[in-house]
């Protein structure tokens, strides 16, 4: 699916990036009327006192080439350097983030959501707000340290602006929180994801439970698992076996937690 859409993207008009981010986090969206499932806003993510950048239009990124292994926009050399990260987003656009989201949704079998994302970009010539918010969340969780707090602030601002998260947004947020061993927060948003009718892939929910195992909080992990089961999430043993890349203590503990084995 990602290949087919990528081919279509390269044969259509170039995607336009959003207006530049202001300071570290602000961004402006197109004035195009909102489409179903996506809400365009003029939200500003100013977690810094600086607000000096201009509102001039950035150059349009090159179209996605499905035959090239080179990313549409180079990744920052240091993901903890937020100034560099947000400068790349502001000057080079959000195309690579949209591609990652599209491919992620497609690989998880969410073809309808992936096509909806693509249709907004192709037909309206604008980047859906969910892409911009998720890119900011991704930048914060990748930066590590206490930046997970700003990732949560961004997510809450996203909801306040009427922008709905998708499964990829939740995956980015949950895995980032789990990596920082923010167990309560990771569990909370895993439950919220399921409550919203989205099924997390095995990598997403395993990241949370592996964090519980690493912190030796198996009882809390079991409580979370039971709550998820009540909401309809039943982990598949084969998927869990193949998804748990760590062996030994981690693998055995995960299997006992999920399947009493």
SVG drawing of the C-alpha trace seen along z (x, -y; Angstrom):
<svg xmlns="http://www.w3.org/2000/svg" viewBox="-16 -38 41 60">
<polyline fill="none" stroke="black" stroke-width="0.4" points="0.0,0.0 2.8,-2.4 4.4,-1.8 1.2,-2.4 0.4,-5.7 4.0,-6.8 3.9,-6.4 0.7,-8.4 2.2,-11.1 5.2,-11.4 2.9,-11.8 0.7,-14.5 1.4,-18.1 4.1,-18.7 3.0,-18.7 3.1,-22.1 4.6,-22.4 2.9,-24.4 3.9,-28.0 7.1,-28.2 7.1,-27.2 7.5,-30.2 10.2,-30.0 10.6,-26.3 7.1,-25.1 4.6,-27.4 3.1,-26.6 0.4,-28.1 -1.9,-26.1 -3.6,-26.6 -6.8,-28.6 -8.3,-25.7 -11.7,-24.7 -11.4,-21.6 -12.1,-18.2 -13.8,-15.3 -11.6,-13.9 -9.1,-16.8 -9.5,-20.2 -7.3,-23.1 -6.5,-25.5 -4.2,-28.4 -2.8,-26.7 0.5,-27.9 2.8,-25.7 4.9,-28.2 6.7,-26.4 9.4,-29.0 9.5,-32.8 11.2,-33.4 9.0,-34.4 11.3,-36.0 11.0,-34.0 9.1,-35.4 6.0,-34.0 7.5,-33.8 6.6,-30.8 9.1,-27.9 10.2,-26.2 8.2,-23.3 9.8,-19.9 10.6,-17.5 7.9,-14.9 8.2,-11.4 10.1,-9.0 9.2,-5.4 12.3,-4.1 14.8,-6.0 16.0,-4.9 17.0,-8.5 14.5,-10.2 12.4,-13.0 14.0,-15.3 17.2,-14.3 16.9,-13.3 18.5,-15.7 22.1,-14.8 21.2,-15.0 17.5,-14.4 18.2,-15.9 19.0,-19.2 15.5,-20.6 16.7,-23.9 18.0,-21.9 15.0,-19.6 12.4,-22.4 14.5,-24.4 14.4,-21.5 10.6,-21.1 10.2,-24.9 12.4,-25.2 12.1,-21.8 8.5,-21.0 6.6,-18.0 6.7,-15.7 8.9,-13.1 6.6,-13.0 3.6,-12.6 5.3,-9.7 6.2,-8.0 2.7,-8.4 1.2,-7.1 3.5,-4.1 2.9,-3.3 -0.9,-3.4 -0.6,-1.2 1.6,1.4 -0.8,1.7 -3.6,2.4 -5.3,-1.0 -5.7,-1.5 -8.8,-3.8 -7.0,-6.1 -3.9,-6.2 -5.9,-7.0 -7.8,-9.7 -4.5,-11.3 -3.2,-11.1 -6.4,-12.5 -6.3,-15.6 -2.7,-16.3 -3.4,-15.5 -6.8,-17.1 -6.6,-20.1 -2.8,-20.8 -2.4,-21.2 -0.8,-19.2 -3.3,-17.9 -2.9,-19.2 -2.5,-15.7 0.8,-15.4 2.2,-18.7 1.2,-17.8 2.5,-14.3 5.8,-15.6 6.2,-17.9 5.3,-15.1 7.9,-12.9 10.6,-15.5 10.0,-15.8 10.0,-12.1 13.1,-11.6 14.9,-14.4 14.5,-12.4 14.9,-13.7 12.0,-15.7 10.8,-16.6 8.1,-14.0 6.2,-16.6 6.1,-18.9 5.1,-15.9 2.0,-15.6 1.4,-19.3 1.4,-19.2 -1.0,-16.3 -3.4,-18.1 -3.2,-21.2 -3.9,-19.1 -7.2,-17.9 -8.1,-21.4 -7.7,-22.6 -10.1,-19.9 -7.5,-17.9 -8.1,-14.1 -5.1,-11.8 -4.7,-8.7 -3.1,-5.4 0.3,-6.6 0.1,-9.6 -0.7,-7.3 2.1,-4.9 4.6,-7.7 3.4,-9.1 3.1,-5.7 6.4,-4.3 8.1,-7.6 6.7,-7.6 7.5,-3.9 11.1,-4.6 11.4,-7.2 9.9,-4.7 6.8,-6.9 4.7,-3.9 1.6,-5.5 1.4,-7.9 2.2,-5.2 -0.5,-3.0 -3.0,-5.8 -2.6,-6.6 -2.6,-3.0 -6.0,-2.7 -7.2,-5.9 -6.1,-4.6 -8.1,-1.4 -11.0,-3.4 -11.1,-5.5 -11.5,-2.3 -7.9,-2.0 -6.0,1.3 -2.4,0.8 0.1,2.9 2.3,5.4 5.3,3.0 3.3,0.3 1.8,2.3 4.9,4.4 6.9,1.3 4.8,0.5 4.8,3.9 8.6,4.3 9.0,1.1 6.9,2.6 9.1,5.7 12.3,3.6 11.1,1.6 10.1,4.9 6.5,3.7 4.8,6.9 1.7,6.5 1.0,3.1 1.6,4.5 -1.0,7.3 -3.5,4.7 -3.0,2.7 -3.3,5.9 -6.6,6.9 -8.0,3.4 -7.1,3.6 -8.6,7.1 -11.9,5.7 -11.8,3.2 -11.3,5.9 -7.6,6.0 -6.4,9.7 -2.7,10.0 -1.9,12.7 0.7,15.2 2.4,15.6 2.7,11.9 4.1,11.4 6.7,14.1 7.9,12.5 7.6,9.0 9.7,9.5 13.2,9.1 14.8,9.3 15.4,12.9 16.1,14.4 14.6,12.6 12.6,10.1 11.1,12.7 10.2,15.1 8.7,12.4 6.6,11.1 5.3,14.5 4.4,15.1 2.7,11.7 0.6,12.2 0.0,16.0 1.0,17.4 3.8,19.3"/>
</svg>
